[in-house]
Amino acid sequence: MNKTLKNGILGLACLFSFNALAENYTIGTGSQSGTYYPLGGILAKIWSENIDDFDMRAEVTAASVENTIKVAAKKQLAGIAMGNVVLQASEGVKPFPRKMDVAPLFALYPNVVQFIVPADSDIKSIKDLKGKKVSLGAPGSGTRVSSTNILAALGINDSDIEAQSLNYTATTNAIAAGQIDAGAIVGSVGVGAITELAFTNKIRILSFTAEELKAVSENNASYQSIDVPAESYKGVAAFSAPAVWNILVVNKNMDTDLAYQMTKVAFEHMDEINQVISVTKFTTIENMNKLEGVDLHPGSMKFFKEKMQ
């Protein structure tokens, strides 16, 4: 066997040996038209490149509820989920059948509850949704949990509307086609699905009143009010809405050293992440512990305490 061929075979053997040793993981995200998927992708890339024997890929899922359940069942190493969903999981509150073994690794950025209607719609307020055909989000999504909870806090139940169960893309397509009267998307300001819809259709986003915002926060402390400036989407006026922080969730029994390493690597490369996902400007060490009611994972808490001393 000539020397060149022998070296090539040895090189391939080493490569396959390395791949066999590397742990393969997934991070649960959401639909490809939302923010979760590209964020999960860049996190997976950074961890894979900077943690030894670690290989991760982003997985398309139904988002918050599915991700939280899979993390608790150890079918995903990490997942992105809305804070209220993680809190409900840790407490064993519906839609979860029992307490889930989950913990925040760190908080990411706030999600805004955005009810979209055509610009010429006769729906002017949240209360006007009664009797209308409204998409509340895909089953198993944080949008579904949040929109349902928020409407219930304002005295509007599923029976008061013609509830539809559509994901981001299906919701905006249905609004554009006039198949539904309104649709909820709970995502970052500037989320792709709404941005794309606003470029091709004239839309409005319903603004919550001060009284409605107070009722929502009193019903669930995970929500805080946020004022979104005009032209955050093309042609859309300023609006006020409830917001909830997104959380990077892991199993609370995850290895402490791995959780510490994942947190440390993520924040060491946060500038790189910011260049891909602009809303991660909110992902700071100071904001790590934004979700009240659930303790950070011990590994990320170790990193937090080191940096905040």
C-alpha positions in Angstrom: 0.0 0.0 0.0 1.5 3.4 -1.0 2.1 5.9 1.7 -0.4 8.5 0.5 -3.3 5.9 0.5 -2.2 4.6 3.9 -2.2 8.2 5.4 -5.7 8.8 3.8 -7.1 5.7 5.4 -5.6 6.6 8.8 -7.1 10.0 8.5 -10.6 8.6 7.8 -10.2 6.2 10.7 -9.4 9.1 13.0 -12.4 11.1 11.7 -14.8 8.2 12.2 -13.4 7.6 15.6 -13.9 11.2 16.6 -17.5 11.2 15.3 -18.2 8.0 17.2 -16.9 9.6 20.5 -18.8 12.8 20.0 -22.2 13.0 21.8 -25.0 13.9 19.5 -27.7 16.2 20.8 -30.7 18.2 19.6 -32.1 21.6 20.6 -35.9 22.0 20.2 -36.9 25.1 18.4 -40.2 25.9 16.5 -41.3 26.5 13.0 -38.8 27.7 10.4 -40.7 31.0 10.0 -40.2 32.0 13.6 -37.2 33.2 15.7 -36.7 30.0 17.6 -35.3 28.0 14.7 -32.5 30.3 13.6 -31.6 31.0 17.2 -31.4 27.3 18.0 -29.3 26.8 14.9 -26.7 29.4 15.8 -26.5 28.1 19.4 -26.1 24.5 18.2 -23.3 25.6 15.9 -21.4 27.6 18.6 -21.7 24.7 21.1 -20.6 22.1 18.6 -17.6 24.2 17.6 -16.5 25.1 21.1 -17.3 22.2 23.4 -15.2 19.0 23.1 -17.0 15.9 21.9 -20.2 17.7 21.5 -22.4 17.7 18.3 -25.8 19.4 18.2 -28.4 20.2 15.6 -31.5 22.3 15.7 -34.8 20.4 15.4 -38.1 21.9 14.0 -40.9 21.3 16.6 -44.3 22.7 17.6 -42.3 24.9 20.0 -42.7 25.6 23.7 -44.8 22.8 25.0 -43.3 20.1 22.9 -39.8 21.3 23.7 -40.4 21.4 27.4 -41.9 17.9 27.4 -39.0 16.5 25.3 -36.4 18.1 27.6 -38.1 16.7 30.7 -38.1 13.2 29.0 -34.5 13.6 28.0 -35.3 13.3 24.3 -33.7 16.8 23.7 -30.8 18.2 25.5 -32.2 21.7 25.4 -35.2 23.6 24.1 -36.5 27.1 23.6 -39.8 27.9 25.3 -41.8 30.7 26.7 -41.3 31.4 30.4 -44.9 30.9 31.3 -44.8 27.4 29.7 -41.7 26.5 31.7 -43.3 27.8 34.9 -46.4 25.8 34.3 -44.3 22.7 33.6 -42.4 23.1 36.8 -45.6 23.4 38.7 -47.5 20.6 36.9 -50.2 23.0 35.7 -52.1 22.3 32.5 -51.3 21.5 29.7 -48.8 19.4 31.7 -50.1 16.3 33.5 -47.6 16.5 36.3 -44.5 18.4 37.5 -41.8 18.3 34.9 -38.0 18.0 35.6 -37.1 21.3 33.9 -34.9 24.3 34.7 -33.9 27.5 32.9 -30.4 27.6 31.6 -30.8 31.3 31.0 -33.4 33.8 29.7 -33.2 34.8 26.1 -35.5 37.7 25.0 -39.1 38.9 25.5 -41.9 37.5 23.3 -44.8 39.8 22.5 -48.4 38.7 22.3 -49.5 40.0 18.9 -53.1 39.7 17.6 -53.1 40.5 13.9 -56.1 41.6 11.9 -56.5 43.0 8.3 -56.2 46.8 8.3 -59.8 47.3 7.2 -61.2 44.8 9.8 -64.1 45.9 12.1 -62.1 44.3 15.0 -60.7 47.3 16.9 -60.0 45.8 20.3 -59.4 42.5 22.1 -63.0 42.3 23.2 -64.1 42.5 19.5 -62.6 39.1 19.0 -65.8 37.5 20.4 -67.7 35.6 17.8 -64.8 35.8 15.3 -62.7 33.2 13.6 -59.4 33.4 15.4 -56.2 31.4 15.1 -54.8 30.8 18.6 -51.6 29.0 17.5 -50.6 25.4 16.8 -51.3 22.7 19.3 -48.3 22.2 21.6 -47.0 25.8 21.0 -46.4 28.6 23.4 -48.5 30.8 21.3 -51.5 28.5 21.9 -50.9 28.5 25.7 -50.3 32.2 25.9 -53.2 33.3 23.7 -55.6 31.0 25.5 -54.5 32.1 28.9 -54.5 35.8 28.1 -58.0 35.8 26.5 -59.3 33.8 29.5 -57.9 36.4 31.9 -60.0 39.0 29.9 -63.1 36.8 30.1 -62.9 35.4 26.6 -63.0 31.6 26.4 -62.6 29.3 23.4 -66.3 28.9 23.2 -66.7 32.7 22.7 -64.7 32.5 19.4 -64.3 30.2 16.5 -60.9 29.0 17.6 -58.5 27.8 14.9 -55.2 25.9 15.6 -52.7 27.2 13.0 -48.9 27.7 13.2 -47.2 30.9 12.3 -47.1 30.4 8.5 -50.6 29.0 8.3 -51.9 31.9 10.4 -50.5 34.6 8.2 -51.5 32.8 5.1 -55.1 32.5 6.4 -55.2 36.2 7.2 -53.9 37.1 3.8 -56.5 34.9 2.1 -59.4 36.2 4.3 -60.0 32.7 5.8 -59.8 33.9 9.4 -60.7 37.2 11.1 -57.6 37.4 13.3 -54.6 35.4 14.4 -52.3 35.3 17.4 -48.5 35.1 17.0 -46.5 35.2 20.2 -42.9 36.1 19.1 -40.2 38.7 19.1 -40.9 42.2 17.7 -40.0 41.9 14.1 -40.7 38.2 13.9 -40.4 37.0 10.3 -43.9 35.7 9.8 -45.5 39.1 10.6 -42.8 41.1 8.8 -43.5 39.1 5.6 -47.2 39.5 5.9 -46.9 43.3 6.4 -44.9 43.6 3.2 -47.7 42.2 1.1 -50.9 43.0 3.1 -52.1 46.0 5.1 -52.5 44.8 8.7 -53.0 46.1 12.2 -51.9 44.6 15.5 -54.5 45.0 18.3 -53.4 47.2 21.2 -54.3 46.2 24.8 -55.7 48.8 27.1 -54.0 49.6 30.4 -56.8 47.8 32.3 -56.4 44.7 30.1 -52.7 44.7 30.6 -53.2 44.9 34.4 -55.7 42.1 34.4 -53.3 39.8 32.4 -50.3 40.5 34.7 -52.5 39.9 37.8 -53.6 36.6 36.4 -50.1 35.5 35.5 -46.9 37.2 36.8 -44.9 35.9 33.9 -46.3 38.6 31.7 -45.2 42.3 31.6 -46.5 45.0 29.4 -44.5 46.4 26.5 -44.9 49.3 24.2 -44.0 48.5 20.6 -43.1 51.5 18.5 -44.8 52.4 15.1 -43.3 50.9 12.0 -41.8 47.9 13.8 -43.7 46.3 11.0 -44.4 48.1 7.7 -47.4 50.4 8.0 -48.3 49.1 11.5 -49.1 51.7 14.2 -47.6 51.6 17.8 -49.3 49.2 20.1 -49.2 47.9 23.7 -49.3 44.2 24.5 -48.3 41.6 27.1 -44.8 40.1 26.8 -43.2 37.0 28.3 -39.5 36.1 28.3 -38.3 33.2 26.3 -36.2 30.7 28.1 -33.5 28.2 27.2 -34.8 25.2 29.1 -32.9 22.0 30.1 -33.6 19.0 32.3 -33.0 20.0 35.9 -30.9 16.9 36.3 -28.5 17.7 33.5 -24.8 17.3 34.3 -23.8 20.5 36.2 -20.4 20.8 34.4 -22.1 20.6 31.0 -24.7 23.2 31.9 -21.9 25.5 33.1 -19.9 25.0 30.0 -22.9 25.5 27.7 -23.8 28.8 29.5 -20.2 30.0 29.5 -19.6 29.3 25.8 -22.9 30.9 24.8 -22.1 34.2 26.5 -18.5 34.2 25.3 -19.9 34.1 21.8 -22.9 36.4 22.3 -21.6 39.0 19.9 -21.6 36.4 17.2 -25.1 35.3 18.1 -26.3 39.0 18.1 -25.1 39.4 14.5 -27.5 36.5 13.5 -30.4 37.1 15.8 -30.8 40.8 16.7 -33.3 40.3 19.6 -30.6 38.5 21.6 -29.4 42.0 22.5 -31.6 41.2 25.5 -29.7 38.0 26.3 -27.4 39.4 28.9 -25.9 38.0 32.1 -28.0 40.5 34.0 -31.1 39.1 32.4 -30.3 35.4 32.9 -32.6 35.0 35.8 -35.7 36.8 34.4 -38.1 34.0 35.0 -39.4 34.2 38.6 -40.7 31.1 40.3 -38.2 28.6 38.8 -34.5 28.5 39.8 -31.7 28.5 37.2 -30.0 25.2 36.7 -27.1 24.8 39.2 -24.6 24.9 36.4 -25.8 28.2 34.9 -26.4 29.6 38.4 -22.7 28.9 39.1 -21.7 31.0 36.0 -24.2 33.7 37.0 -22.8 34.1 40.5 -19.2 34.2 39.2 -20.1 37.0 36.8 -22.3 39.0 39.2 -19.8 39.1 42.1 
